[in-house]
Every structure is written in C-alpha cells, then in structure tokens.
Amino acid sequence: MSDTITTGLVSLDAPLGADKAAVIRSLAARVVAQGRATDADALFDDAWAREQKDETGLPGGIAIPHAKSAAVTTPSLAFARLTPGVDFGAPDGAADLVFLIAAPADAAEAHLAVLSKLARSLMQEDFTSGLRAATTDEDVVAIVQTAIGERDAAPAAAPAAAAAAAPAPAPAGDGLTVDGRPARIVAVTACATGIAHTFMAADALTAAGKKAGVDLVVEPQGSSGYQALPADVIRGADAVIFATDVDVRDQQRFAGKPVVRSGVKRGIEQPGQLISEAVAAVSDPSATRVGGEASAASAAPAETLSWGARIQRILLTGVSYMIPFVAGGGLLIALGFLLGGYNVTDNAANVIIQNSLWDLPTEDITSNYGPLGQYLGSVFFMIGATSMGFLVSALSGYIAFAIADRPGIAPGFVAGAVAVLMNAGFIGGIVGGLLAGVTAWWIGSWSVPRWLRGLMPVVIIPLLASIVASGLMILFLGRPIATLMEWLNVWLTDLAGTAGIIVVGVILGLMMCFDLGGPINKVAYAFAVAGLAAGSADNPTPYYIMAAVMAAGMVPPLAMALASTVLARNLFPPVERENGKAAWLLGAAFISEGAIPFAAADPLRVIPASMVGGAVTGALSMAFAVESLAPHGGVFVLFAINPIWGFLVAIAAGTVVTALVVIALKKWVGRKELEQAEATEMAVPVAA
C-alpha cells in the first residue's frame, strides 16, 4: 500500500486563501498535482458538498474536509498548517491545522482503516502539538505516518507521534452511577462517509466515559467495516447513545433501551454532556427507548434537520431498498421482449406453466428465435414481472422500516400491497408506508408491562399497524382513486375525438410522466392499449396514441440517467448516480419505474421536469405520425414502430429537455435540501 501522505501533499504556513473554499480547492489541486487524483474540480465539488452538509471544523483549531470521490485514484492526506487560521465552522474559532482526506469512491477497507487512524490521532493533544511544532515537510510526514501505522517507529524528530499512538490515562471521573454502581453505557457513532467523524466521536466518548467513571463501550460504524458489540454487553447496558448522522445498522439489537440521539459532531464536541443525558435517561420513565421513536428521522440532531429533510431521508431509505426490485425486474422484462417478441406479454404465464425446455411451445410463436426464444422470453418476462410486482410493497415496507425499524416492515409491506390492489401506484405506496411506519412507531411508544414487551415487535405492532394503515388505505383512498381513473379514461376518449392529435399527445405525455406507474400513468397506458384492437390502416389514430404513450414513458428514466451519469453528476448523491446506470436500460425498455428512485427522493423537481419532457415527446411523436403496433418493449420492439427515426427523435428531444430542466431546478431551487440526501449513503444498500 502506497504512502497516504508525502511531502508533496504538505503545506506549512503558506497562504492558501482567505476562506475554507479556497483552502479546500488548493489542497485538492495539490492532490492532483501529485498524480493521486484526476480532476481537481471534481474532488473539490465532492469535498465541498460534504462541507455544505455539515461543516468539518472541530474544537482545538482542527478541520478535516473529506470526501469519497471518483476523481481520487490513491487514498491521500493533504495537510496545511495555516497562518492565520481559516474559519471552518468550529465553535471555538478558526482552524490552523487542516487535513483534506481524499478517498476513492470504491476505497478498500484497508485504505479506509488507515484514514480512520488519522481521525483518532487528531483527538490526541500530543499529535496536534507535534504538527504545530514541526519545522519541515518531512517532520509532518513522519508524525502522520507513524500515527497511522505506515512507519513502525517514530524518528527522533517526531516524538509527538509516538505519544499519539497510545492515549493518555484518563483522570478519575465524577462517578455517575446506577443503583450504586458505575453506569453501563453502550454507544454507536457513524457519519455519512464513515471515515473521520465516526472514529473521532468514538474516541471522544471513550475518553469522556473514563473521566466520568462510567463503563462505556463504543461501536464505531465506519466505512472500513465495524465490530459489532457483544450481545451480552448490550444486554447489560443501562442506556444507549447514538451519535450518528445516518441510520444505525442492526438497530434492533438495542430495542427497549433508553436512548439519547445526536449528530456525530456533538459526540466529538460534547461527549460528557451526552453521557450525563444517557445516565439521566435510565431513571426517567418517560425517556425515549430504541424502537419507540423514528429511527431515520432521529438519526441527526433535531435542530439541524427540517421536517422536509427528515421525510426525505425516510423516503430515500425506502427507495434504496426498492432499487434491486426495479433494476433486476426491469432488465428481465427487457430480456423477455428481446427473446420472446413484443407479444410475449399475451401468454407468458401459460407458456411457462404448460411447457419446459424439454417440451417447447409449438403454437403462437411470436419470437424471432423460434420456440426456444418464445419459452426463454416468457420465463424472463414472468420473473421480471413478478419482481416488479414487489416494487410498491418494498418501497412502502422499507419506508415504514425507516420510521419504526423492524416492527414497521410487515405493516408497510401490507399497506403497499393494498395500494397496488386499490390502483394507487407508488404514490399510494409512499402514503401507505408513512401511515404504517408512523402507526408502528406510535404503538411501539406505548408503556406496556414487561411480560408483554417481547410480543410487541413481532405480534402486537405488526397486527395493529397493519389494520390501521391498510384500513385507512381501503376505506378512504381506494374509491376516490378509482373514481378519478374512470373519469380520466372517459375524458381521454372524448378528447381524442374532438381535440387536435398533437394536443392529445401533450396530455398523454404529461400523464405518463406524472406518477411513473401510478394511477394516472396507468390510465393513459390502459387507454392506449385498449385502443390498439380498433387500429387499422384506415384508422391509425390508436397506433399514434400507443407510440406517444410508449415514447413519453421512456423519457423520465432516460433523462435521469443522462443527468446523473453524464451531464451533472455532482448534483446527485452517490446512490442516485448508481441508480442512473440502471436507468439507461430501464428507460430503453419502457420501464417508467426506473425513475421512481429519483422521483421519490426529490418529487418537486423530478416530476415537473419529467412532465415537461414527456409533453415534448408526446407532441413530437404525434407530429411525426409515429405508429406503434406493440403495447410495450421500447427500443426492443423497434420492428413494430414506424417511422423509427421519428420515434427516436421524439424520445431524444424529451430526454434532453427533462435532463436540462431537472439540472436547472437542482442547481437553483432548494440546493441545500438536496445535499441532505447524501447523509443516507452509508445507511442503506446501493444497487449494483
């Protein structure tokens, strides 16, 4: 493993700028100049986005701007000692010691562990004193490399590093007790990137625990992995501290324990106060307990997150767990069309039930690859359709999980299934998930006898929350949605006969992009498919409508893919950049749901932008008189579309328009709220 810091990455007492942006940009340029990153602007953008979300200044004149960035090729530490210092947002003033921690986007655990050692060393006064006393770049490199384990022993010129390797003994503390014995506290620390603040907070809490005379054990959940606390340690704990900016992994381990929650920086700056609050919670019957409050919404300090940001983080948790269903199912459906032809939807279920590899179908062969293609196409299509059938339930279930932890999963899944039953689409899934999660959280907050607590998360909460959430969906949402869909269908039929065909294209494009697979989208699609049977050479209007609907439905995922992976990667959090890669193929296959992860996380910008592009595509498709004899398939059924050039031009125009509009909205409308999304990066899985 190469050296993480070299003399070329050190700047001693040189002016790098009057503000933190200039300092970060200068250090990023130094990393690129040393051949350890490819793009200084990209590295700065990633570090600056992290800085905007939560300032990286720490008490004691220290700042640690940091980022994971695709521009970084070698894990690096760039160091600057500033005279005078620059304000990085620390409560006690300017920072004179600045480390830019630059990690590759796919950094290995070994590299991340090295970077975390630096963070822990920054909590040692001897280490920072050594950096302030260093006279040469070589001295700084020696101090840092010894502290992070890249040198076996400290040279004579850098004695401070040796002292930094072992924490100084803590003085006797205040003796916070429970039932006459030292209090037993367990803590979890975690920040968005899992590199620096995670381990600094862990060490600060450990030191404060020794000083306070309590038995405190910390579990840092960092990017380089984590060692889970032993079950008996958790079981014997009096209270829990969560100093985190993201959701706690396996939070159910701490169920029922009194909990104090804060952001990770408070764990660094006020560890003693957190410990005192945790001990006080032990004897407070009204104290919040794990499982009895909103996990995702409470993962950061209440004063730093608006309600909108909290809801956004909850939605992102649901979206991230839903993504594998969308990506896997959509790709399988696309393969089904490719192998089985555009009519594979007509009898795919019968084909896989009545046939096998040893008994291939002999009738109604629509595949260009013969009976084998028909059979395999049907298999792929049905597996994909089944996977997509879980989409809304998974979204709803894991939204509820983000609010109420594991007790919310079952009622959330049920509410999502009911939303599908009631034709409420993914919007209904979001509403159902929120209802289920809030209900499960509320029931979990009830004070019940000790003998009943074990039944609460596995029986009582799922039962009652399912009844309440799904009952509300059935009683109050189903009929209004059904009425709306019927009215829209009648209206579209009348409109097609009285208004201009281009106007109909615009309206259908707007409907296809409004709720991305929801009830309004389904009305437009069902209207188009139902009309296909009436199409003919003398009456091509139904074919025009089908082409406009399919083209417009392809625009949202293609546009999100274009914006997040090509045009403006820095405006999208890492999880959405990964989603964008899958959205290319989903959009090409006419899987509008490929844009749901983007719309669920940022509906007020993604949905309007998608509707603008969908309207453009629908109008152009009608203007070019594009006909589609296929009800589904996207580019995989181009043989059923005429003229192909008109279809592709309409899609390209709408895709570019939507991408540019969503970029403009993200750039100039509510930019601060967007950056909150990155806080979930380490809390939820990312689709491959």
N, C-alpha and C positions, 0 to 999 in steps of 0.2 A: 504494500500500500504506500503510495507516494506521500511525501510530506504535506500536511494540511496547511502549514504556513511556511513561507520562505521570506528572505529579506526583501525580495521584490514586492511583497504584499504589506510591508510595514512603512508607515509614515510617522516620523517623530517631529512634533512641534511645527509642522508646515501648515500654512493656511489652506484649507480645503473648501472654504466657503463660509458664508455668514449664517446659513440655516441648515437644517438637517437634510433637506432635499439635495443640496449641493454636496454635502459630505457623503451621502449615500451614493450619489452619481459618480463622485470622484473615486470612491473605493471600488465601485462596480467596474469603472474603466481600468483600474489597476489590475483587477482580476482578469479582465480580458487581455490586457497588455502582457500578462504572464502566460498567456495561452491556456488558461484554465476555464474559460467561458468563450462563447462565440459571438455574443451580442450584448454590448453594454446597456443599450436601451431596454432590451427585454429583461435583463437582470434587474435593472433599476425599477422597471414597471412592476415586476413581481414583488420586490422588496418594498416598494412604495405602497402597493396595495395592502400589504401586511401592516405597514406603518399606519396607514389611514384607518384601518380597522381597530388597531389598538397600539398606542404609542409604546415604543420599546425602551424609553428611558427608565432607569432604575435608581433607587437611592444609592448615594455614595459616588455620584459622578460617573456612572456607567451607562452605556447604551449598547444594545445588541440588535440592530436591524438585521433581519434574517428572512430567508425565503428558500423554498424549493422552486427551481426554475429549469425549464427545458434548455435554457441557454448555457447552463453550467455543465461542463464536461468532467471536472475534477473537484471533489469536495474541498472547499477552501475557507480559510480565515484571513480576512484583510483587516489590519489593525491600524488605527490612527490615535495618536496622542495629540490632543488639540490644545493650543494656547492662543487665544482664550477658548473656553469650552463653548459648546453649542447646545441649545435647548432641545432635548428630545422628549420633553413632557414629564420628566421625573418630578415628584413633589418637592424635592429639596434643591432644585435648580439645574444648572447646565451640566452637561456631561463632558469630561475631558478624556475619558477612555472609551473608544468606540470600536467594537468588533462588528464587521459585516460577515455574517455566517451565510455562506453560499453553498447550497446542496443541490445536486442533480435531482430532477423530478422523480427519477427512479433509483435514488440512492440506496445502496446496500445497507443492511443493518450494521455492519462493522463500521462503515463510514459515519453513520448517524450516531453510533455509540461514541465515537471519537469527539464529534461535535458536542454531544451532551456533556462530556467530561469538562469541556471548556466552561459550559454554563455553571457547572457545580463549582469549578475553581473560582469563578467570579464572586462567590459567596465568601471566600476566604480573604481576610484583610491582608495577610502577608503576600498573597498573589498580586493583588492590585497595587500594593505598596511597591513591590518589585518592578511592576510595569512603569510606575511613576518615577522610579529611581534609575531606570535603565538609561544608559548613555549612548548605546549603539543599536542599530537594527538587529545585529547578531545577538545582543543581550535579550531583546524581546523574543526572538525566535527560540532561544534556549529556554527561557522561562515558560513559554507557552507549550513548547514540545514536551518538556518534562512534565508539565501539569496534565497533558492529555495522553501521556504514555507513549509518545513517539521517541523519547530518549530514556534510557534506562536509569540514568543518574544525573542530577543537576551538576553542571560545572561550577567551579568556584565563583564565577562572575554572576551567577544567578542563584544565590542561596534561597531567595524567596520561594522559588518553585518547589524546593524540597519541603519547605514548611507547608506549602499549599497542598501537598499530597495527602497530608493527614490532618483532619480537623482538630482544632484546639479543644481541650476538655471544657465542657460547659460548667459554669458555676452552679452551685446549689440553687434551687428554684424556690417558688412560692408555695409549693406543696399543695396544689389543687387536688382535692380528694373526693372520693365517692364511698360512702359507708365506712369512712375511717381509713381507707387505703388509697394509694395513688390512683387517679383516674386512668382508665384504659381507653385510648382513643385510636381509631384507625382513620387514615386519610388517603384520598386519591387526588393526584394532581395531573392535569392534562391541558395542553394548549393546542391551538389549531394546527401548528406544524409539528409539534411533538419533539422539538429539538432543544430549545433553550429554556423558556419559562417553566416547562414541565419539571425539569430537574432542579432549577433554582428554587422553585417553590417547595419541592420535596426536602431539600437541604435546609431551607429556612424554617420549615415546620419542625423538622427533626431537632434542629438546634434550639428552637423555642420550647419544644417539649422537654428537653433536658433541663433547660433553665427553669421551667415551671414545675419540674418534679413530677411529670406525668409519664405514663407508659404509652408512648406514641409510636406507631409503625405506619410508614407511608408506602403507598404503591404508585410510583410514577408510571403513567401510561404514555410512553413516548413512541416516536416513530421507529425506533430500533427494537420494538417489542417491549414486553413487560413481564415481570414475575408476579403472578397473582398471589395475594396474601393467603396464607394457610386458612382453611375453613375454621379451625379451632381458634385462631387469633380473632377472626371476625366474630365468631360466636361469643367470645368472651369480652368483646368491646362494649363499653358503655355508650359510646356515641361515635358518629362518623362525620368527617369533614370532607366535602367535595370542593376542592379549589380547582375548578375546571372552566374552560371556555368551550368545551364540546361535551357530548353525551358520555357518561361513564360506561365503560364496557362491562357487561355482565353485572349490571346494577342490582339485579335481583338477589345477589349474594348478601346484600346488606339490608334486605327487606325487614321492616319493623324497627330498625334502629333510629334513634333521634339523629337528625342530620342538620348540619349547618352548611349552606351552599354559598359560594362566592366565585368571582372570577379568579383566574390563576395569579394575576398580579397582586391581588390582595394577600394571597398566600406568601408572596415574597415580601411585601411591604408591611403587613400587619399580622404576622403569624401568631404572635402572642394573644392578640385580641380574638382571633378565630378559635384558638384553643380554649380561652376563657368562655366564649359563647357556647362551645361544644359541651364543656363541663356543666354549664348552667342549664343546658337543654336536658341533661339527664334527669334532673329533678323537676322539670317543668311538664306537667301533664298535657299542656296544650302545644308542646313543641312539635314541629313538623317531623314526620318519620318517612324513611325511604319507602316508596310505594304509595305514599299518601299525598304526593304532590306531583306537579307536572315536571317530568324529568327533563325534557328538551327545553321547555320554556324557562326552567330554573337553572340551566347549566351555566349561565353567566349572571353577574350581579344585576339585580332588577333596575338599578339606576342607569345602566349603560345600554339596555335594550328596550326599544319601544315595543308596544304590543304588536305592531305590524312586523317587526323583526322577529319577535318570538314565534308568531304564527308562521312566518316564512321558514324558520328553522324546522318547525314541526312538519310542514309540508315537504321540505327537502328530505327529511328522513324517510317519509313515505315514498317519495319519488325514487330515492336511491335504491330502496329495497324492491321497487316495482320494475326497475330498468331491465333486469335479466329476463323477465317475462316478455317485455316488449321486444328486446333485441333478439332473443332466441326464437320467440314465436314468429316475429315478423320475417326473419330470414328463412325460416322453414316454410312459411306460406309462399315466399318468393320462389323458393326451390320447387314447391309444388306446382306453381304456374309454369315454371320453366320446363319441367319434365312432363307434366300432365296436360298442358294446354289450358287455354282460358276457360274451358268448360269443366275443369276439374272440380269446381265447386258443386256441380249439379248432383253428382252421385259418389263423391269421395267416400262417404261413410259406408255406403253399400259395397263399394269395391273392396275396402279393407276387411269388411266382415265376411263377404262371400268368396273372397279369393285369397291366394297366397303366392309366394314365389314359385311354388310347385303347381299352382293352378291359376294361371294368369287370366285376366278378363279377356273375353272374346267378342263382346258386343259394346257398341257405343264408344269406340276408341277415338278420342279427340287429340291424343298426343302425337307429336311428330316422331316420337321414339317408339311407337308401337305399344303392344300390350305391357311390356316391362316398364316403359315410361309412364303409362297410364297408372299402373299399380304403385310404382315408387312415388310418382307425383301425388297420388291420393294419400299415401302414407305420410309424406312430408307435410301435405296440406293439413291433414287432420291433427297431426301432432302440433303443428304451429297454431291451428285454430284453437285447440284445447289450451295451449299455453296462453294465448291471447285472452282466452276466456277467464283466466285468473287475474287479468290486469287490474280491473277496478277493485276486486276484492283485496288484492295485495296492497294496492295504494291505500285503501281505506283501513285495512288491518294494521299497517305499519305507521300510518298517521296516528291511530289510536295508541299504538305501542310507544310512539314518541311522547305522548302525553301521559300515559298511565303505566308504562313499562309492560311487562308480560301479561298482567291481567287484562290489558286492553286489546290484545291481539285477537282473541276469539270473537268478542262482540264487534270488533272492527271488521273482521272478515265477513261476518254475517251481515252487517249493515251494508257492506259493499256488494254482496250477492243480492240483497234486496234492492239496492239501487239499480242493478242490471235488470232484475225482474220487473221493476217499475219503469224501465226505459229512461232512467235518469242519467246514464252515462258517467263519465269520470267526474263531472261536477257533482253529481249525486254521491259518488264515492267519496269525494272530499268532505261533503257535508256529513255523510254517514260516519266517516272516520272521526271527524271532530266531535260529533254527538256521542259516539261510542267512547272515545277517549276521555272526554270531559265527564261523562257519566261514570265510567270506571274509576276515574280519579276521585270523584266525589264520594262514591261508595267506599273506596279504599281509605278515605279520611275518617270514616265513622269510628267511634270508640266502641270496641266490642270486647267481650270477655276473652281472657287469654285462651280458653279452650276452643274458641271459635276462630281465632286468628289464622290457624293453619288451613281452615277451609275457605277463607276469604278469597285468596288469589286464584284458586283452582275450581271453585264451585260457585260461591255466592256472587262474586263480582262479575264473572262471565255470564251467569244466568240473568241477573238483574239488568246489567248493562245491555245485553242483547235484547231483552224485552223492551227496554226504554228506547234505545237508539233505533232498532228496526221497527218498533211500533210507531214511532214518530214518522219514519220514512213512509210506512204504508198508509197511515191514517191521514197525514197532512201533505205529503209531497206527490204521491202516485197519481191521483186523479187530476190535479192541476196540470201535471206534465203531459198526461195522456190527452187531455183536452187541448192543450197547446199544440201537440203534434198533429192531431186531427185537423185543427183549424189551419195550420201551416200547409198541410197537404192539399186541402181544398183550395186555399188561396193560390198556391203554386199552379194548380191545374187551371184555374180561371185566368191567371196571369199569362200563362203560356199561350192562351188563345187570343188575348186582347192586346198585350204589350209587344213592343219590338223584341226580337230574339236576342239582341245584344243586352237589353235591359234584364232579360231573364238570366243571361249568362252572368251578369254582375251580381244579381241577387243570389243565384246558386253558389257563386264563388264566395260571397260573404257568409252564407250559411255553412258551407263546408269547412270554413276556417274559424267559425265562431267557437265551437266547443270540441272539435277534434275527436270525433267518435261519440259525442254525446247526442242527446235527443234531437237537436236542431240539425246537426250533421246527418243523423240517420234519416230524418225526414227528407232532406234533399237527395240523399243517396237512394232511399226507397222509392222516391218519386221517379228518379231516373231509371232505375232497374225495372219498375213496374211498367214503364212506357216502352221498353225495348220490344215487347211482344207485338206492339202495334206499329213498329217501324217497318218501312219498306222503301223501295226505290222511288215510289210516288209520294211517300210521306217520310222524309228523312229527319224530320224535327226530333223525334225521340233519340236518334243517333247523335244529333248535335248536342242534346242535353246530356247524354251519357258521357260524351267526350269532355264537355265543360266541367262536369262534376268530378270526373276522374282527374283531370289536369289540375283543377283547383285544389283537390285533396292532397295532391303530391307536393304542393308548394311549401306548407309550413315545415315539415321535416327537412326538406332540401335547403330551405332558407336558413334554418337554424344550424344545419351542418356547415353551410357556406360561411355564415357569420362567425361561428365558434371555432372553426378549424382553419379558416383561411384569412378572412378579412380583418377580424378584430379579436384575436384570441385573448388579449389582455383584459377585455371587458367581461369575460366569462370565467367563473370559478373553475378549478381543475376538474371537478366532477362533470360539469357541463361540456367541457372540451372533450372528455371521453365519450359522453353521450352523443356528441356531434359526429363522431366517427361512425357509429352505428346508424345514425340518422340518414346518412347518404344512401345506404341500400334500402332502408325502410321507406324513404321517400320515393326512391325509384320504383319500388314495388307497390306504390299507392297504399302505404300503411300510415295514415294520417297520425295515428297514435304515437309515431316516432317523435312528434313534437311535444307530447304531453309532459315529459320531464321538464322542458323549458317553460311551458305554459303554467304548470302547477307551481313552479318556483317563482315565476315573475309574470303573472297573468295580465297585469295592467299595461305591460309593454309588449309582450309577445303576442297576445291575442289581437289587439288592434293592428299591429304590424302585419300579422298573418292575413287578416281580413282585407287589408289594402292590396296586398299581393294577390290574394285569391280573387278579388274583384277584377284586377287587371287580367289575370289568366282566363277567367271565365268570359270576359268580354272579347279578348283576342281569339279564344277558341271558337266562339260564335262567329266573329267577324271573318275568320279564315274558313268557316263552314267545315270544321273538323268533325268527322263521324267516327264513332266507336261502336263496334258490334259486340265488344266484350264488356262485361259488367265490372271487371276487376283485373288487376295484374300490372298496371303501369307500363313500364318500358318492356316488360316481359311479354306483352301482347301487342307489340307494335304491328304485327302482321294483320291485326284486326282493326287497325286505325288508318284513316285516310283523310287528308294528306298527312303523312308522318311529319313533314317539315313544319306544318302549321301547329301540330300538337307540341313538338319540341320547342318551337319558338315561344309559344304561349307560356309553357312551363318555365322556360329560362327567364322570360321577362318578369313573371310574377315572383320567381325566386329571388332575382336580383333586387326587385323593389322591396320585398319584405325584409331581406337581409339589410339593406341600407336604412330602412325605416327603424328596424329594431336596434341597429347600431346607434343611430341618432338619438333614439329615446334613452338607451342605456348610457349614452355619453353625456347627455344634457338634462335628463329628467331623473331626479332621485338617485344620483350616483352613490351616495353614502349608503342607502339601503341595500343596493346590490352587493356591496362589499361584505355585508354581514353574512352572505351565503357561504363564503369560504370557511366560516367557522365550523361547518359540519364536515370538512374534508376528511378528518381523521376519525370521525364518529361512525361513518356508515360505509358500506362496501361500494366500490366503483365498478360499473360494468366493464368487462374487457372489450 
